[in-house]
């Protein structure tokens, strides 16, 4: 009797396990299939993106001055392409300040009557150009040694230190000047010249 009960119990357990396995196998199989489909779509999109990048590089590299602009460490072809798409032919500008104004990064004073207010950027230019510059400056501050040092100086100097966002705005304007100079003069990026235009305090040992 005891042996029969154990056998019966084992059969029931096996049947339950078998039924349970059938019940949960289908969702697991479906999830694996969906995951495989997503991975294949990701690989396809990645290959398409690579192809688009090669196509963009081929087009932009034909524009005079673009290769020199690309020599800035941290600036890629997408940034160069977006910048030129927004500003057009650089030879149409006499000074980089014109592009700064086009981006809406020129300063304006908020004042009322006799009260003198704070200076802020106008934001009257092209918002896409302004956004492109901000997206480029953020990694430059993190990885480009010259931009790192200038940002640190602007935010920590003893006289009139800037807030981080103010410093980023200033660096956007500096990036415009550098891109304009490299693109119009057809010269490569020079770290010493970038730092020579700013009165930096010596780095503590």
Secondary structure by P-SEA (a helix, b strand, c coil): caaaaaaaaaaaaaaaaaaaaaaaaaaaaaaaaaaaaaaaaaaaaaaaaaaaaaaaaaaaaaccccccccccccccaaaaaaaaaaaccccccccaaaaaaaaccbbbbbccccbbbbbbbcccccaaaaaaaaaaaaaaaaccaaaaaaaaaaaccccccccaaaaaaaaaaaaaaaaaaaaaacccccaaaaaaacccccccc
